[in-house]
Amino acid sequence: MAEAAQSPGDPGTSPKPLFAGLSEIAISRDIPIEGEITIPVRSRIREFDTSTLNESVRNTIMRDLKSVGKKFMHVLYPRKSSALLRDWDLWGPLILCVALALMLQKGSDNEKDGGPQFAEVFVIVWFGAVTITLNSKLLGGNISFFQSLCVLGYCILPLTVALLICRLILLAEQGPINFMIRLFVVIVMFAWSVIASTAFLADSQPPNRKALAVYPVFLFYFVISWMILTFTP
């Protein structure tokens, strides 16, 4: 007599495991498995090389100084390059602005005579650079805000050199020849600053609006040049 099939609810039967039979399923080796769970060695080495977390303070300062020096060389030898636009920073413009403000201060025993002039130069440089940048953006320029500030600030370098030369010339006796030499130096350095800045900023403007973008740059460096030329210790 055949045994009657026991129902699942019978107390004498043990329930089968829920995932019973999965062990009998074999995964074919022909099925490709995508993705990797390990990080490639080259990627880890590259990430370690570009990280500055383990870099010493001295190496960081030297690297930044070398970067500022390279940008100064790009301004002294103006050419179409994306170095100032790609690796922009505001250290160079800050150094040049402080140097201009300090050299334009008149030697006086009264502290009130020197303070406002420092603030005046500082405000003229940064307010003028911000105004030119906003004008460039409104004209449809494809350059970022800080990239424009970086270029305009670094291109003050020729005018800073002109101020240093003029201060050395003013150590001699003042006269018409003295003034003509200072005028020549300031004009040359003014043209140098305008050419250097337009070499970096001209291509970022629409072709039919380049003149509107260059004109404020001309005025910006003209005001700084006038301050240098009219300076008397």
C-alpha positions in Angstrom: 0.0 0.0 0.0 1.5 3.3 -1.1 2.1 5.8 1.5 -0.1 8.7 1.5 1.6 12.0 0.6 2.0 14.1 3.7 0.7 17.6 3.5 3.0 20.5 4.3 1.1 21.1 7.5 1.8 17.6 8.9 3.8 17.7 12.0 6.0 14.8 10.9 7.5 16.6 7.9 10.4 19.1 8.1 10.1 22.2 6.0 12.5 22.5 3.1 15.0 25.4 3.2 13.9 28.6 1.4 17.0 28.7 -0.9 17.3 25.0 -1.3 18.6 24.1 -4.7 20.6 27.2 -5.4 23.7 25.3 -4.7 22.9 23.0 -7.6 22.8 25.9 -10.0 26.2 26.3 -11.7 27.3 29.7 -13.1 28.8 29.4 -16.5 32.3 30.7 -16.9 31.3 32.2 -20.3 29.1 34.9 -18.6 31.2 38.1 -18.5 31.3 40.0 -15.1 31.7 43.7 -15.6 33.5 46.2 -13.3 36.5 46.1 -11.0 36.6 46.2 -7.2 40.3 47.1 -7.1 41.8 50.5 -7.8 44.4 50.4 -10.6 48.0 50.9 -9.4 48.6 53.8 -11.8 45.6 55.7 -10.6 46.7 55.3 -7.0 50.2 56.5 -7.9 48.8 59.5 -9.8 46.5 60.5 -7.0 49.4 60.2 -4.5 51.6 62.4 -6.7 49.1 65.2 -7.1 48.1 65.3 -3.4 49.6 68.1 -1.3 48.4 66.8 2.0 51.8 65.3 2.9 53.7 68.3 1.4 55.8 70.4 3.7 55.2 74.1 4.2 58.5 75.0 2.7 57.8 73.0 -0.5 54.3 74.6 -0.7 55.7 78.1 -0.4 58.5 77.4 -2.9 56.0 75.9 -5.4 53.7 79.0 -5.1 56.6 81.4 -5.5 57.8 79.6 -8.6 54.3 79.8 -10.0 54.1 83.5 -9.4 57.6 84.0 -11.0 56.5 82.1 -14.1 53.4 84.4 -14.4 55.7 87.4 -14.1 57.8 86.1 -17.0 54.7 85.7 -19.1 53.8 89.4 -18.5 57.4 90.6 -19.2 57.4 88.6 -22.4 53.7 88.9 -23.5 52.5 86.3 -25.8 49.2 84.4 -26.4 49.3 81.8 -23.6 46.7 80.3 -21.3 49.1 80.1 -18.4 47.6 83.0 -16.5 44.1 81.9 -17.3 44.5 78.2 -16.5 46.5 78.5 -13.3 45.1 81.8 -12.0 45.9 83.2 -8.5 45.7 86.5 -6.7 49.1 86.4 -4.9 51.0 88.3 -7.6 48.4 91.1 -7.9 48.3 91.5 -4.2 52.1 91.8 -4.0 52.2 94.3 -6.8 49.3 96.4 -5.4 51.0 96.5 -1.9 54.3 97.5 -3.6 52.7 100.3 -5.6 50.9 101.6 -2.5 54.0 101.6 -0.4 56.2 103.3 -3.0 53.6 105.9 -3.7 53.5 107.0 0.0 55.1 110.3 0.7 57.6 110.4 3.4 56.1 112.5 6.2 56.2 112.7 10.0 52.4 113.0 10.1 50.9 109.5 9.9 47.7 110.9 8.4 49.5 111.9 5.2 50.6 108.3 4.4 47.5 106.3 5.4 44.9 107.6 3.0 47.3 107.4 0.0 47.9 103.7 0.7 44.1 103.1 0.9 43.6 105.2 -2.2 46.0 103.2 -4.4 44.6 99.9 -3.0 41.0 100.9 -3.8 41.8 102.2 -7.2 43.6 99.1 -8.3 41.1 96.6 -7.0 38.0 98.6 -7.8 39.2 99.3 -11.3 40.0 95.6 -11.9 36.6 94.5 -10.6 34.9 97.2 -12.8 36.8 96.0 -15.9 35.9 92.4 -15.1 32.2 93.2 -14.8 32.3 95.1 -18.0 33.9 92.1 -19.8 31.3 89.8 -18.5 28.4 92.1 -19.5 29.9 92.3 -23.0 29.7 88.5 -23.3 33.3 87.5 -22.5 34.0 83.9 -21.8 36.5 84.5 -19.1 35.8 83.9 -15.4 35.8 86.6 -12.8 39.0 85.6 -11.0 40.8 84.9 -14.2 40.3 88.5 -15.3 41.4 89.8 -12.0 44.5 87.7 -12.2 45.5 89.0 -15.6 44.8 92.6 -14.8 46.7 92.4 -11.6 49.8 90.7 -13.0 50.0 93.1 -15.9 50.6 95.9 -13.4 54.2 94.6 -13.2 55.6 96.9 -15.9 54.1 100.0 -14.1 55.5 98.8 -10.8 59.0 98.7 -12.5 58.3 102.2 -13.9 57.6 103.5 -10.4 60.8 102.0 -9.1 62.8 103.6 -11.9 61.1 107.0 -11.4 61.9 106.9 -7.7 65.5 106.3 -8.5 65.5 109.1 -11.0 63.9 111.5 -8.5 66.9 111.0 -6.2 68.8 113.3 -8.7 68.1 117.0 -9.1 64.6 117.7 -10.5 64.4 119.5 -13.8 62.9 119.3 -17.4 65.3 116.5 -18.4 64.4 114.5 -15.3 60.7 114.9 -16.1 61.2 113.9 -19.8 63.0 110.7 -18.8 60.3 109.8 -16.3 57.6 110.5 -19.0 59.4 108.2 -21.5 59.7 105.4 -18.9 56.0 105.7 -17.9 54.8 105.7 -21.5 56.8 102.7 -22.4 55.6 100.7 -19.4 52.1 101.9 -19.8 52.1 100.5 -23.4 53.7 97.3 -22.1 50.9 96.8 -19.6 48.2 97.4 -22.1 49.7 95.1 -24.7 50.3 92.3 -22.2 46.8 92.5 -20.8 45.1 92.5 -24.2 47.2 89.6 -25.3 45.5 87.5 -22.7 42.0 89.1 -22.6 41.4 90.0 -26.3 40.5 86.5 -27.4 37.9 86.1 -24.6 35.7 88.8 -26.0 33.3 88.7 -29.0 35.0 90.0 -32.2 32.6 93.0 -32.6 33.1 94.1 -28.9 36.8 93.9 -28.4 37.2 97.7 -28.6 34.6 98.2 -25.8 36.5 95.7 -23.7 40.0 97.2 -24.3 39.0 100.8 -23.7 38.4 100.4 -19.9 41.7 98.5 -19.7 43.4 101.5 -21.3 41.8 103.9 -18.8 42.7 101.7 -15.9 46.4 101.6 -16.6 46.3 105.3 -17.6 45.1 106.3 -14.2 47.9 104.2 -12.5 50.5 105.7 -14.9 49.3 109.2 -14.1 49.7 108.6 -10.4 53.2 107.4 -11.0 54.2 110.3 -13.3 52.8 113.0 -10.9 54.4 111.4 -7.8 56.9 113.6 -6.0 58.5 112.5 -2.7 
